[in-house]
Amino acid sequence: MRRSTSFDSSSASADAIQRQARLWLRTLASGDVKPWDAEAFKRWLHASPAHQQAFRDVRRRWDELGPGVAEMLRTNAQAAAFHERTLRVPRHGRRAFLGAAAGVAAAASVAVLYPPAGVWPPFGTWGADFHTAAGEQQALSLAHVNVTLNTQTRIRQQGAGTGMHGIELLAGEAAIDFDGAGRAFTVMAGAGRSTAQMGSFEVRNLKGRVCVTCIAGLVRIEHPAGGAMLQARTQAVYDETSLSGVAAVDPGNVSAWRRGELVFNHTRLGDVLDEINRYRPGKIMLLNDAAAQRPVTGRFVIAALDSALSQLQHNFDLHARSLPGGLLILS
Protein backbone atom coordinates (compact mmCIF):
# COMPACT_ATOMS: atom_id res chain seq x y z
CA MET A 1 0.00 0.00 0.00
CA ARG A 2 1.24 3.46 -0.79
CA ARG A 3 2.07 5.66 2.09
CA SER A 4 2.65 9.38 1.87
CA THR A 5 3.26 12.31 4.10
CA SER A 6 1.24 15.49 3.71
CA PHE A 7 0.63 18.57 5.78
CA ASP A 8 -2.23 21.01 5.59
CA SER A 9 -0.37 24.28 6.04
CA SER A 10 -2.87 26.78 4.68
CA SER A 11 -3.25 28.29 8.14
CA ALA A 12 -0.27 26.75 9.96
CA SER A 13 1.58 28.81 12.53
CA ALA A 14 5.31 29.42 12.32
CA ASP A 15 5.89 26.79 15.02
CA ALA A 16 3.79 24.26 13.12
CA ILE A 17 5.74 24.92 9.91
CA GLN A 18 9.00 24.42 11.78
CA ARG A 19 7.74 21.08 13.10
CA GLN A 20 6.71 20.07 9.59
CA ALA A 21 10.14 21.04 8.27
CA ARG A 22 11.84 18.91 10.92
CA LEU A 23 9.68 15.92 10.02
CA TRP A 24 10.43 16.35 6.35
CA LEU A 25 14.18 16.56 6.98
CA ARG A 26 14.12 13.36 9.01
CA THR A 27 11.96 11.64 6.44
CA LEU A 28 14.25 12.58 3.54
CA ALA A 29 17.34 11.47 5.47
CA SER A 30 15.84 8.14 6.51
CA GLY A 31 16.83 6.29 3.34
CA ASP A 32 13.24 5.01 2.98
CA VAL A 33 11.81 7.67 0.69
CA LYS A 34 9.32 6.63 -1.98
CA PRO A 35 8.57 8.66 -5.13
CA TRP A 36 5.20 9.76 -3.73
CA ASP A 37 6.96 11.01 -0.57
CA ALA A 38 9.28 13.07 -2.75
CA GLU A 39 6.35 14.53 -4.69
CA ALA A 40 4.50 15.39 -1.46
CA PHE A 41 7.63 17.05 -0.11
CA LYS A 42 8.07 19.18 -3.23
CA ARG A 43 4.44 20.29 -3.02
CA TRP A 44 4.90 21.23 0.63
CA LEU A 45 8.19 23.03 -0.01
CA HIS A 46 6.83 25.19 -2.83
CA ALA A 47 3.57 25.98 -1.06
CA SER A 48 5.07 29.16 0.40
CA PRO A 49 8.37 30.97 1.03
CA ALA A 50 7.83 30.31 4.75
CA HIS A 51 8.17 26.58 4.08
CA GLN A 52 11.41 27.07 2.15
CA GLN A 53 12.88 29.26 4.89
CA ALA A 54 11.84 26.81 7.61
CA PHE A 55 13.49 23.93 5.77
CA ARG A 56 16.70 25.95 5.30
CA ASP A 57 16.70 26.71 9.04
CA VAL A 58 16.26 23.14 10.20
CA ARG A 59 18.79 21.83 7.70
CA ARG A 60 21.34 24.36 8.98
CA ARG A 61 20.75 23.17 12.55
CA TRP A 62 21.26 19.56 11.48
CA ASP A 63 24.50 20.60 9.78
CA GLU A 64 25.68 22.26 12.99
CA LEU A 65 25.13 19.00 14.87
CA GLY A 66 27.48 17.21 12.51
CA PRO A 67 30.92 17.87 14.11
CA GLY A 68 29.69 17.02 17.60
CA VAL A 69 28.03 13.81 16.50
CA ALA A 70 31.06 12.87 14.42
CA GLU A 71 33.31 13.30 17.45
CA MET A 72 30.99 11.08 19.48
CA LEU A 73 31.16 8.42 16.77
CA ARG A 74 34.95 8.66 16.73
CA THR A 75 35.40 8.25 20.48
CA ASN A 76 32.43 6.08 21.47
CA ALA A 77 32.60 2.55 20.03
CA GLN A 78 29.05 1.73 21.12
CA ALA A 79 27.62 4.82 19.43
CA ALA A 80 29.62 4.14 16.26
CA ALA A 81 28.33 0.56 16.12
CA PHE A 82 24.75 1.76 16.56
CA HIS A 83 25.31 4.36 13.84
CA GLU A 84 26.48 1.70 11.38
CA ARG A 85 23.57 -0.61 12.22
CA THR A 86 21.04 2.15 11.55
CA LEU A 87 22.54 2.69 8.10
CA ARG A 88 22.71 -1.02 7.21
CA VAL A 89 19.38 -2.31 8.52
CA PRO A 90 16.34 -1.62 6.30
CA ARG A 91 13.88 0.82 7.82
CA HIS A 92 10.52 -0.51 8.96
CA GLY A 93 8.51 2.66 8.99
CA ARG A 94 9.13 6.23 9.93
CA ARG A 95 8.82 5.80 13.69
CA ALA A 96 11.87 3.57 13.83
CA PHE A 97 13.91 6.26 12.12
CA LEU A 98 12.61 9.06 14.29
CA GLY A 99 13.68 7.15 17.37
CA ALA A 100 17.20 6.77 16.01
CA ALA A 101 17.51 10.25 14.51
CA ALA A 102 19.65 11.72 17.28
CA GLY A 103 22.20 8.95 16.80
CA VAL A 104 22.61 9.49 13.07
CA ALA A 105 22.45 13.25 12.72
CA ALA A 106 25.74 13.53 10.85
CA ALA A 107 24.72 10.95 8.25
CA ALA A 108 21.29 12.54 7.91
CA SER A 109 22.87 15.85 7.00
CA VAL A 110 24.86 14.16 4.24
CA ALA A 111 21.79 12.28 3.02
CA VAL A 112 19.88 15.53 2.48
CA LEU A 113 22.76 17.11 0.59
CA TYR A 114 23.52 13.94 -1.41
CA PRO A 115 20.19 12.08 -1.78
CA PRO A 116 20.28 8.33 -2.48
CA ALA A 117 19.41 6.96 -5.91
CA GLY A 118 18.23 10.39 -7.12
CA VAL A 119 14.78 9.94 -5.53
CA TRP A 120 14.54 13.68 -4.88
CA PRO A 121 16.66 16.52 -6.30
CA PRO A 122 19.57 17.76 -4.15
CA PHE A 123 18.57 20.67 -1.92
CA GLY A 124 20.97 23.06 -3.65
CA THR A 125 19.40 22.55 -7.08
CA TRP A 126 15.88 23.73 -6.23
CA GLY A 127 14.90 26.79 -8.23
CA ALA A 128 17.89 26.53 -10.60
CA ASP A 129 17.76 26.26 -14.38
CA PHE A 130 21.20 24.64 -14.50
CA HIS A 131 23.24 23.02 -11.76
CA THR A 132 26.31 20.86 -11.27
CA ALA A 133 27.00 18.11 -8.76
CA ALA A 134 30.12 17.68 -6.63
CA GLY A 135 33.16 17.42 -8.89
CA GLU A 136 31.15 18.21 -12.03
CA GLN A 137 31.72 21.09 -14.45
CA GLN A 138 29.34 22.10 -17.23
CA ALA A 139 29.81 24.29 -20.32
CA LEU A 140 26.81 26.26 -21.60
CA SER A 141 26.28 28.48 -24.62
CA LEU A 142 23.89 31.29 -23.71
CA ALA A 143 23.23 33.88 -26.42
CA HIS A 144 26.58 35.48 -27.26
CA VAL A 145 28.59 34.13 -24.32
CA ASN A 146 29.99 30.82 -23.13
CA VAL A 147 29.32 30.05 -19.46
CA THR A 148 31.29 27.41 -17.57
CA LEU A 149 29.86 26.20 -14.27
CA ASN A 150 32.22 24.87 -11.65
CA THR A 151 31.39 22.21 -9.06
CA GLN A 152 28.20 22.53 -6.96
CA THR A 153 27.04 25.58 -8.89
CA ARG A 154 23.47 26.58 -9.67
CA ILE A 155 22.25 29.39 -11.87
CA ARG A 156 18.95 30.84 -13.02
CA GLN A 157 18.55 32.38 -16.46
CA GLN A 158 17.60 36.01 -16.84
CA GLY A 159 15.70 36.21 -20.12
CA ALA A 160 15.41 33.45 -22.72
CA GLY A 161 16.74 32.45 -26.12
CA THR A 162 18.19 35.27 -28.22
CA GLY A 163 16.89 37.72 -25.63
CA MET A 164 19.21 36.28 -22.99
CA HIS A 165 20.95 39.07 -21.14
CA GLY A 166 22.39 37.39 -18.07
CA ILE A 167 22.19 34.87 -15.26
CA GLU A 168 21.66 34.84 -11.54
CA LEU A 169 24.42 32.91 -9.77
CA LEU A 170 22.54 31.37 -6.86
CA ALA A 171 25.61 29.59 -5.48
CA GLY A 172 28.96 28.32 -6.68
CA GLU A 173 31.26 29.63 -9.38
CA ALA A 174 30.83 30.58 -13.03
CA ALA A 175 33.19 31.77 -15.76
CA ILE A 176 31.86 34.04 -18.52
CA ASP A 177 33.66 34.16 -21.88
CA PHE A 178 32.43 36.44 -24.68
CA ASP A 179 32.88 35.18 -28.23
CA GLY A 180 33.07 38.79 -29.41
CA ALA A 181 31.96 42.26 -28.41
CA GLY A 182 28.22 42.61 -28.24
CA ARG A 183 25.28 43.11 -25.94
CA ALA A 184 26.08 43.50 -22.25
CA PHE A 185 25.84 40.35 -20.14
CA THR A 186 25.10 40.57 -16.41
CA VAL A 187 25.72 38.15 -13.57
CA MET A 188 23.57 38.81 -10.52
CA ALA A 189 24.98 37.34 -7.30
CA GLY A 190 24.01 38.20 -3.76
CA ALA A 191 23.48 41.92 -3.29
CA GLY A 192 25.33 42.99 -6.44
CA ARG A 193 25.61 42.57 -10.16
CA SER A 194 28.55 42.41 -12.56
CA THR A 195 28.24 43.50 -16.20
CA ALA A 196 30.59 43.28 -19.19
CA GLN A 197 30.39 43.53 -22.99
CA MET A 198 33.52 41.66 -23.99
CA GLY A 199 36.43 39.67 -22.58
CA SER A 200 36.20 37.16 -19.73
CA PHE A 201 35.33 37.30 -16.06
CA GLU A 202 34.53 34.94 -13.20
CA VAL A 203 32.09 35.21 -10.31
CA ARG A 204 32.17 33.11 -7.16
CA ASN A 205 29.26 33.16 -4.70
CA LEU A 206 29.84 31.15 -1.52
CA LYS A 207 28.53 31.58 2.02
CA GLY A 208 27.24 35.11 1.41
CA ARG A 209 30.55 36.32 -0.02
CA VAL A 210 30.86 37.16 -3.73
CA CYS A 211 34.20 37.46 -5.50
CA VAL A 212 34.39 38.97 -9.02
CA THR A 213 37.56 38.60 -11.10
CA CYS A 214 38.18 40.26 -14.46
CA ILE A 215 40.34 38.03 -16.66
CA ALA A 216 40.19 40.20 -19.80
CA GLY A 217 38.29 43.34 -20.82
CA LEU A 218 36.32 45.45 -18.33
CA VAL A 219 33.72 44.48 -15.72
CA ARG A 220 31.46 46.93 -13.91
CA ILE A 221 30.22 46.00 -10.42
CA GLU A 222 27.08 47.62 -9.01
CA HIS A 223 26.31 47.24 -5.30
CA PRO A 224 24.20 49.10 -2.73
CA ALA A 225 27.47 50.21 -1.09
CA GLY A 226 28.84 51.69 -4.33
CA GLY A 227 30.40 50.57 -7.58
CA ALA A 228 33.73 49.43 -9.01
CA MET A 229 35.29 49.03 -12.44
CA LEU A 230 37.58 46.04 -12.88
CA GLN A 231 40.30 45.86 -15.51
CA ALA A 232 42.08 42.68 -16.55
CA ARG A 233 43.89 40.85 -13.71
CA THR A 234 41.93 42.61 -10.96
CA GLN A 235 39.33 41.48 -8.44
CA ALA A 236 36.80 42.82 -5.93
CA VAL A 237 34.77 41.16 -3.17
CA TYR A 238 31.42 42.06 -1.66
CA ASP A 239 28.81 40.79 0.78
CA GLU A 240 25.33 42.02 1.64
CA THR A 241 26.54 45.32 3.13
CA SER A 242 30.00 46.18 1.82
CA LEU A 243 32.16 46.26 -1.31
CA SER A 244 35.94 45.95 -1.17
CA GLY A 245 38.49 47.93 -3.11
CA VAL A 246 40.01 46.65 -6.35
CA ALA A 247 43.03 44.35 -5.93
CA ALA A 248 45.51 42.86 -8.41
CA VAL A 249 45.42 39.06 -8.75
CA ASP A 250 47.07 36.27 -10.72
CA PRO A 251 44.28 35.09 -13.07
CA GLY A 252 46.10 31.80 -13.59
CA ASN A 253 45.57 30.88 -9.94
CA VAL A 254 41.99 32.18 -9.86
CA SER A 255 41.07 30.17 -12.97
CA ALA A 256 43.03 27.04 -12.03
CA TRP A 257 39.78 25.10 -11.59
CA ARG A 258 39.18 25.37 -15.33
CA ARG A 259 42.44 23.46 -15.86
CA GLY A 260 41.44 20.82 -13.31
CA GLU A 261 43.59 22.19 -10.48
CA LEU A 262 43.23 23.87 -7.09
CA VAL A 263 45.95 26.37 -6.15
CA PHE A 264 46.52 27.53 -2.57
CA ASN A 265 48.99 30.15 -1.36
CA HIS A 266 49.38 30.32 2.43
CA THR A 267 45.74 29.32 2.86
CA ARG A 268 44.42 28.01 6.19
CA LEU A 269 44.09 24.23 6.21
CA GLY A 270 40.47 24.62 7.36
CA ASP A 271 39.73 26.73 4.28
CA VAL A 272 41.58 24.28 2.02
CA LEU A 273 39.41 21.41 3.27
CA ASP A 274 36.27 23.53 2.81
CA GLU A 275 37.28 24.02 -0.83
CA ILE A 276 38.06 20.33 -1.33
CA ASN A 277 34.64 19.50 0.14
CA ARG A 278 33.05 21.27 -2.83
CA TYR A 279 34.64 18.83 -5.27
CA ARG A 280 34.04 15.44 -3.70
CA PRO A 281 30.92 13.61 -2.44
CA GLY A 282 30.48 13.17 1.29
CA LYS A 283 31.98 15.46 3.89
CA ILE A 284 35.44 16.04 5.38
CA MET A 285 35.42 17.23 9.00
CA LEU A 286 38.55 18.53 10.71
CA LEU A 287 38.43 18.17 14.50
CA ASN A 288 41.85 19.68 15.19
CA ASP A 289 41.54 23.43 15.76
CA ALA A 290 45.30 24.01 15.85
CA ALA A 291 45.85 22.24 12.53
CA ALA A 292 42.95 24.16 10.96
CA GLN A 293 44.94 27.41 11.34
CA ARG A 294 48.15 26.15 9.74
CA PRO A 295 49.00 27.47 6.23
CA VAL A 296 48.95 25.39 3.07
CA THR A 297 50.75 26.24 -0.17
CA GLY A 298 50.37 23.86 -3.05
CA ARG A 299 48.76 22.83 -6.29
CA PHE A 300 46.36 19.86 -6.26
CA VAL A 301 44.77 17.99 -9.17
CA ILE A 302 40.98 17.90 -8.81
CA ALA A 303 40.79 14.41 -10.30
CA ALA A 304 43.17 13.12 -7.60
CA LEU A 305 41.89 14.77 -4.43
CA ASP A 306 42.19 11.55 -2.42
CA SER A 307 45.93 11.75 -3.01
CA ALA A 308 45.88 15.40 -1.93
CA LEU A 309 44.07 14.43 1.27
CA SER A 310 46.63 11.72 1.99
CA GLN A 311 49.39 14.27 1.50
CA LEU A 312 47.73 16.76 3.85
CA GLN A 313 47.09 14.03 6.41
CA HIS A 314 50.80 13.13 6.35
CA ASN A 315 52.08 16.73 6.35
CA PHE A 316 49.96 17.74 9.34
CA ASP A 317 50.19 14.42 11.20
CA LEU A 318 46.43 13.91 11.19
CA HIS A 319 44.51 10.74 12.00
CA ALA A 320 41.85 9.84 9.41
CA ARG A 321 38.74 7.74 9.88
CA SER A 322 36.03 7.03 7.32
CA LEU A 323 32.41 6.66 8.44
CA PRO A 324 29.26 5.59 6.57
CA GLY A 325 27.58 8.23 4.50
CA GLY A 326 30.84 9.50 2.98
CA LEU A 327 32.09 11.14 6.20
CA LEU A 328 35.86 11.49 6.56
CA ILE A 329 37.02 12.60 10.01
CA LEU A 330 40.48 14.17 10.39
CA SER A 331 41.81 14.73 13.91
C-alpha positions, -999 to +999 in steps of 0.1 A: +000+000+000+012+035-008+021+057+021+027+094+019+033+123+041+012+155+037+006+186+058-022+210+056-004+243+060-029+268+047-033+283+081-003+267+100+016+288+125+053+294+123+059+268+150+038+243+131+057+249+099+090+244+118+077+211+131+067+201+096+101+210+083+118+189+109+097+159+100+104+163+063+142+166+070+141+134+090+120+116+064+142+126+035+173+115+055+158+081+065+168+063+033+132+050+030+118+077+007+093+066-020+086+087-051+052+098-037+070+110-006+093+131-027+064+145-047+045+154-015+076+170-001+081+192-032+044+203-030+049+212+006+082+230+000+068+252-028+036+260-011+051+292+004+084+310+010+078+303+047+082+266+041+114+271+022+129+293+049+118+268+076+135+239+058+167+259+053+167+267+090+163+231+102+188+218+077+213+244+090+207+232+125+213+196+115+245+206+098+257+223+130+251+190+149+275+172+125+309+179+141+297+170+176+280+138+165+311+129+144+333+133+174+310+111+195+312+084+168+350+087+167+354+082+205+324+061+215+326+026+200+290+017+211+276+048+194+296+041+163+283+006+161+248+018+166+253+044+138+265+017+114+236-006+122+210+022+115+225+027+081+227-010+072+194-023+085+163-016+063+139+008+078+105-005+090+085+027+090+091+062+099+088+058+137+119+036+138+139+063+121+126+091+143+137+072+174+172+068+160+175+103+145+197+117+173+222+089+168+226+095+131+225+133+127+257+135+108+247+110+083+213+125+079+229+158+070+249+142+042+218+123+030+199+155+025+228+171+006+235+139-014+202+121-018+203+083-025+194+070-059+182+104-071+148+099-055+145+137-049+167+165-063+196+178-042+186+207-019+210+231-036+194+225-071+159+237-062+149+268-082+179+265-106+178+263-144+212+246-145+232+230-118+263+209-113+270+181-088+301+177-066+332+174-089+312+182-120+317+211-145+293+221-172+298+243-203+268+263-216+263+285-246+239+313-237+232+339-264+266+355-273+286+341-243+300+308-231+293+301-195+313+274-176+299+262-143+322+249-116+314+222-091+282+225-070+270+256-089+235+266-097+223+294-119+190+308-130+186+324-165+176+360-168+157+362-201+154+335-227+167+324-261+182+353-282+169+377-256+192+363-230+209+391-211+224+374-181+222+349-153+217+348-115+244+329-098+225+314-069+256+296-055+290+283-067+313+296-094+308+306-130+332+318-158+319+340-185+337+342-219+324+364-247+329+352-282+331+388-294+320+423-284+282+426-282+253+431-259+261+435-223+258+404-201+251+406-164+257+381-136+236+388-105+250+373-073+240+382-038+235+419-033+253+430-064+256+426-102+286+424-126+282+435-162+306+433-192+304+435-230+335+417-240+364+397-226+362+372-197+353+373-161+345+349-132+321+352-103+322+331-072+293+332-047+298+311-015+285+316+020+272+351+014+306+363+000+309+372-037+342+375-055+344+390-090+376+386-111+382+403-145+403+380-167+402+402-198+383+433-208+363+454-183+337+445-157+315+469-139+302+460-104+271+476-090+263+472-053+242+491-027+275+502-011+288+517-043+304+506-076+337+494-090+353+490-124+376+460-129+403+459-155+421+427-166+439+409-137+419+426-110+393+415-084+368+428-059+348+412-032+314+421-017+288+408+008+253+420+016+265+453+031+300+462+018+322+463-013+359+459-012+385+479-031+400+466-063+430+443-059+455+429-084+454+391-088+471+363-107+443+351-131+461+318-136+456+309-099+420+322-099+411+302-130+430+270-120+398+251-116+392+254-153+424+235-159+414+208-133+436+222-105+432+239-071+460+264-062+465+275-026+490+301-014+494+303+024+457+293+029+444+280+062+441+242+062+405+246+074+397+267+043+416+243+020+394+214+033+363+235+028+373+240-008+381+203-013+346+195+001+331+213-028+346+188-053+340+154-037+309+136-024+305+132+013+320+155+039+354+160+054+354+172+090+386+185+107+384+182+145+418+197+152+415+234+158+453+240+159+459+222+125+429+242+110+449+274+113+481+261+097+490+275+062+489+254+031+507+262-002+504+239-030+488+228-063+464+199-063+448+180-092+410+179-088+408+144-103+432+131-076+419+148-044+422+116-024+459+117-030+459+154-019+441+144+013+466+117+020+494+143+015+477+168+038+471+140+064+508+131+064+521+167+064+500+177+093+502+144+112+464+139+112+445+107+120+419+098+094+387+077+099+360+070+073+324+067+084+293+056+066+276+082+045+308+095+030+321+111+062+359+115+066+370+126+100+405+142+104+418+147+139 
